[in-house]
Amino acid sequence: MPAFEYAPAPESRDLANLKPSYRPFIDGEFVDGGGEPLKTVNPATEEVLAEVSTASAADIDTAVKAARKAFEKTWGPMPGSERAKYLFRIARLIQERSRELAVLETLDNGKPIKESRDSDLPLVAAHFFYHAGWADKLDYAGYGPDPKPLGVAGQIIPWNFPLLMLAWKIAPALATGNTVVLKPAETTPLTALVFGEICQQAGLPPGVVNILPGAGDVGARLVEHPGIDKIAFTGSTEVGKLIQRQVAGTPKRLTLELGGKAANVVFDDAPLDQAVEGIVNGIFFNQGHVCCAGSRLLAQESVAEELLDKLRHRISTLRLGDPLDKNTDVGAINSAEQLTRIRELADSGEAEGAQRWTSPCPVPDRGFFFAPTVFSGVHQSMRIAREEIFGPVLSVLTFRTPDEAVAKANNTPYGLSAGIWSEKGSRILWTANRLRAGVVWANTFNRFDPAAPFGGYQESGFGREGGRTGLEGYLSV
């Protein structure tokens, strides 16, 4: 197959309207935070993008009080049809500013511009449009004749999909009449703070949305604050367990969306070329920084070698490099700390006897990059088969029978997602009914829709986000 040569096609970073400094958004205004300022870094170049003022304990208290006041005086009593207008307005403003937001997200996060532009931002707007449609229909959602909002929601989001996770959290909270205090990840706070500008543009009443950048201490104080009625957290299982212990015994509601170690099961009757595309998308999309990434490939023995050959060939065509280049398939790892963890786990795979294959693609000298890597000959006892790597590393295991595939797929403390590849619908349904995962995709992977609930069980958390089911997490029913 001939190799296509691509000339660089970088998106202009000027579109991001990057500022030298950013501040917390509290009670409808940007204010100086009392916490220690942090510097946010472009992971592709290691350059400092901006200084970010962070929230102190006093700022958190001010934000929670502002959210409480807005809940009691304006947003809570407001008719759903009026709340919907604000959500529609926010959705349209996100669309209008989507190019700016996509470039800013790529600069701050390291993800390829084609993913932030073509995947993240359309979904962000879609979540606000979708939930705007629910705001005046809650009485007919199946939660009784008069479901009530909970009050003030404390929301903590991760760094892998900064703006998309914000939308997953804020849109249903506002649609159901709650107000919000949100903490973005310390390495990716910029698009969340620009969202504060969008709230101002939309004329959202002060206090309805508050955004507090900072490190883990800000999140911990938010969780323990007595003025919070509900905590929604997306992030690591370790932090999720800490939050669960903190919230236990209090009246606060809690939803957790945590880690995963998804199995992508390929049967011998699967269309292999199509499966290869799904496997690549499942693990290398967003550099593998995806909680539901298909990081374990379970291939039926009779097709395993053929599948691996096709997979290695396809992966070797992925272009790694400048995330702002429209041709780039694999961008930068979000932080030096995460890159260290990925390297350590990959080294453990070799040390434990798995066969390592790494794409021969050139890796930039500067920035945090890790070439796509596949381990074959993986056993279930190896760390790369058990632990969430959260990077572009695929572990390949084999199976002989459907029962063995199910047993291996379920041999994990997680339960967030899974994939099945087969031409037989009956085999897909048989397998899906036995996989312990909150989401199971068939002959595809990483498909998301605001109308579809998402979440896991076991150590992947509990509660659902999205769809009618996701509304319940923000309602007293």
N, C-alpha and C positions, 0 to 999 in steps of 0.2 A: 504494500500500500504506500503511495507517495506521501511524503511528509509536507504539510502545508507550512509555508513560512509566513509569519505575521509581522507586519511593521508595528512598532509601538503606537498605541491609540489611547493616550492617557486622558482622562477626564480632568478638567481644570479644577484645581483645588480652590481657586478664587470663589467658586460657586458656593462654598461652605460658609462664606461670610464669617470666617473665624475671627474671634475677638481675643485680645490678650488676656482678658480675665472674665470669669463668670461668677455669679452669686446665687445663693439660695432664693427660692421663690416662696414667699410666705404671705398669706392674706392678700393675695393679688398684686404684690409688689416684689421687686428684686431688692434684697437687703444684704448688708454686710453680715456674714456669719461670724460667730464668736469662736469657732473651732480653728484648729491648725490648718492653714491653707495646704492644698495638695496641688501637685503638678501632674497634668494628664499628658501622656506620651503617645506619639505615633509609633505603634509597634513595628511598622515597616521600615522606619528610618531611625528610631530611637530619639527623635527630636522632641523637645517639649512643645506641645501645642498651645497650652494655656494654663494659667494659674486659676484654681477654683477655690473660692471661699467655702468653708464647710460649716456645718451646723454644730453649735454647742448644745449643752443640756438645756440652757435657757431658750435657745431657738426652737428646740423640739417642743418645749412646753408652749411657747407662743404659737407655733404652728398647729398643735393639737387644739388649743383653745380657739384659734381662728376657725379651724374645721368644725369644732363643736358649735360655735355660734352660727356658722353658715348652715349647718345641718338643721339647727332648731329654728332659725329665723327665715331663711330663704329657700335653700335647696330641698330640704325635707318636705316642707309644706307645698312646694311648687307642684302644680299638676304635671302629670307625666307628659302630656302633649307639649308643655312648655320646655321641660327638660330635653325632650327629643330635639327641639329646634337648636339648642346649644350643641348637642352631639352632632347633628347634621352639619352645623356650621364648622365645628372642629374638623370633621371628616373632610369637608371641602377645602379648608385651609391647609390641611396636611397634603392634599393632592396638589394644591397650588404651590406649595413649598417643597414638594417631594424631591426635586433635583438637589436643592440645597441640603435637605436633611440626609439624602443618600450619600452625598459626598462627605458631609460631616461625620456620618456614621462610619464610613469607610476609613476616614482619617483617624478616628478615635479608637476604632475597634480592630482594624486590620483586615476585615472581610473584603472580598472582591466587590468592586463597584457594581458588577452585573448582578450580584446577589442582593446587595442593599437596594439597588434601583428597581430590579425586576421581581424580587421576591418579598423582601421585608416591607418596603414602603407601600406597595399595593395592599398587602395584608393589614398593615396598620390602619389605613383608611377604611378598609373593608370592615374591620372590627367596630369602628365607630359608627359606620353606616348601619351595620347589622343591629347593634345594640340600641341605636337611636330608634329603630323600628319597634323595639320591645317596650320602650319607656312608657307608652300609653296603653299597653295591652297586658300589663302584669296581672290584672284582675282575671284574665282569661288564660293564664299560663298554666293552670292546673295546680296552683298553690293556694287555693281557697279564694274567697271573694275579695279579700282586702289584705294582701300581703304587705308587710311593713319593712322598711329599710332597717338595717342594724344600727346605723349611726356613723361613727368615724372609723374608717378602715385604714390600718397601717399596712403599707405594702412595700416589700423589699424585693428588688429585681436583680438579675444577674448581668454579667458582662457579655454574654454570647449573642443575645438579640436585644440590645438595650431599648430601642424604641418599640419593637414588636411586643416585648414583655410588658412594657408600660401600657400599651394599648390593651393587651389581654387583661390587665388588672384594672385600669382606670375606666375603660368603657362600660363594663358590666356594673361596676360600683356606682358610677354616676347615673346610669340608666335606671337603676333600682332605687335611687334617691339617697344614696350614701355620699358622704364627703371623704376626702382622701388626703393622707400624708404619705408621700412616697419617697423612698430612698433608692437612688440608682447606685450601681456598682461604682466603687472608687476609681476603677480604671477606665470607665466609659460613662462619665456623667453628662457629656455635652448635649446630646440630642434631647435628653430629658429636660434640661434647662431651657433649650430652645422651645420645647413644648410649652413651658411657662409663658413664653411670648405668644404662642398660639392661643393659649387660654385668654390672655389679655385681648388679643385681636378679636376673639369670638365674643368678648364682652361677658365672659363667665363671672358670676358674682364672686367677690373676694372671699377667700377662705375655702372655696369648694375644692380646689386642688392646691396642694402645697408640696414643694419638692425640696428635699434636704440632702444635698450631696455630703459625702463623708465616708469614713472607713467603717469597720465593723462595730465600733463603739456606738455610732449613731443608730445603727440597726438594733443593737441590743437595748439601747435606751427607749427606742420606739416600741419594741416588743413589751417592755415592762411598764410602759407609761399607763397609769390608771385611766386616762381619758380615751383610750383606744378600745373599740368594741370588737374589732375583728382583725386578725393578722392573716395576710396572704403572702406567702414566701415561695420564691422559686430560687433554687440554688443547690448547694451540696447536701448530701444526706447527713454529713456530720453536723453542719449548722442547723439543719432541719430538726435533728434530734435535740439539740440544745434548746431551740425555740419551743419544741413540744414540752420539754421539761419545765421551761419558764411559764408557759401558758397553763399547764396542768393545774387544776384547782381554782382557776379564775373563771369568770363568766365569759371570757373572750372566745369568740369563734375562731377556728383555725383551718386554713387549707394549705397543704404542702405539695409542691411539685418538685421532686428531688432528682436523684441520679438515675442512671439506667445502664444496662449492658445488653442491648437488644440483640436477638438472634434473627438473622436473615436466612431462612431455610430454603434451599434450592433442591427440588426433587429432580429425578432423572428425566422426567417428561417436560421440564420447563423449557421455554424458548430461551436458549442460553445467551444469545446476543442481547435480547431485551433484558434478561436478568443481569447481565454485566453492567448495563447502564444504570439499573436500579441499585446494584451493589455500590457502584462508584458514587452515585448520588447519596446513598445511605450513609456512607462513611466519610467521604471527602467534602461534602457540602459544608460550607462554613468551617473548613479546616478540621472537621470532626468535633467542633465545639458545639455539640448538639446533645441534649440529654437523652433524646430518643434515637441517637445514631445507631445504625446497624453495624456495631463494632465486632460482632461475632458472625462470621459466615459459616453456616452449616451446609456442607455440600454432600449430596449422596455420592457414595464411593465410585459408582460406575461412571460418573461424569466429572468427578472432581479434578482430574488432571487437565481435561479439555477446558473446563471452566477456568482453572487457574491460568492456563496459557492465554486464554482470551482476556482474562482480567489484567494480567501483567502487561499485555500489549496495549490495552486501552489506557491503563494508568500511566504508561510511559509517554502517552500523548498529552497528558495534562500539563498545562503551563503554570508554573509557580513563579511568583514575583510580585511586582508593583501592584498593590490592590487597586490603585486608581486606573490601571490599564484595563480597558474594556475587554481585552483578550485573556486576561488572567483567570485561571480556574481555581487556583489555590493561593490564598493570600497569606498574611502573617499570623503567627501565633500571638494571642492577645497580650502576653506579658512575658518577661524573662522568667518569672516564677513558674508559669505554666509550661514554658518550654523546658525548663529543668525537670519538671515532673514527667513530661512526655519522654524525654531522653532516658530518665531513670527507669521508667517502666519498659521502654523498648530494650534497654540493656538487660533488664531482668529476663526478657523473653529469650534473648540469645543465651544468657547464662543458664537458663533452665532447659535448653536444648531445642528450642523451636528454630526453624530455618527462616532466616530473615532475607527479604528481598526489598530493596529500596529503589524507587524510580531514579533513572539516571538523569533526571532534569537538573539543570544548573540551579544552584541555590545562591541567592544574593549574599555578598560578604557582610552587609550591614543589615541590622534589623533582626527580628525573631522569626526564623523560618525553620520548618521541618519538612523534609521531602516525604511524599506519600510512601507508606511502608506497609508491606504485607508479610505476615508470619504464617507459614504453613507448618504442618506437623505439630499443631498445638494440642496439648492435653488439657482436660478440664481443671486439673490441679494447678496449672500455671497462673501466675499473677495476671498475665495479659489476657487470660480467659475469664478471670474473675473480677478484676478491678476496673473501674471506669477510668479510661485513659484521657478522654476528652481531647483527643488530637487525631491527626490523620494516620491512624494505625489500625490495620484490619487483622484480626486473628481468625485463621481458617481451621475449622474442625471438620471431620467427616462423620457420616453415619451410613448404616446399611438399610435400616427399616424405618418406617414412619414412627413406630413406637420409640425407637432409639433417638430419632430427631426430636420428638417432643420431650423426652426425658432430658436430653442435653440442653435444649432450649430453656427448659424450666429450672435447670440447675444453676440458679443465681438468686441472690437475696433481693434482686430488683424485680420490677414487674411493670415497666412503663410501656414498651412497644415491642413489636415483632413484625417480621415480613415473611410471606410465603410465596414461592414461585412454583407454579404447576399449571399444566393445561387442563387439568381435571377439576371442575368445580366441586365435585364431591370430596376430593382429597383436600382441597382448600378448606372446605367447611369442617371436615373431620379434624383437621389440624388446628384450625382457629378455635374450635370449641375446647381444645385441650391445652392451649397455650395460656399461661398465666401472665397476661399483659393487658394493660388498659387499652391499648390501641393495637390492632392487627391490620396490616396492609396486605393486600393480595395483588401480586403482579405489579406492584409499584412500591414506592417508599417515600417518606417525608412529604406526604400530601396533607395540607392543612386547609381548614375552612372555618370561618367564624361560627357557622351553624353546627359544627361537629364538636361535641365535648371532648376534652383532652385531659388525661391524668393517668395515674397509675395506682398500684397498691404494693403491699409489702414495703420494702425500703425505698420505693419510688414515691411514697407519699400517699395522700388521700385528698378527696375532693376533686371536682372537675372544673375546668375553665372552658368557656365557649358553649354555644348552643343554649337551648332552654334549660338544660341541666345545670349549666354554669351559673345561671341567675340565682339559683337556690342558695349558693354560698354567700349571697349578700342580702338575703331576705330572712325575716323572722316568720317562719311558717309552721 
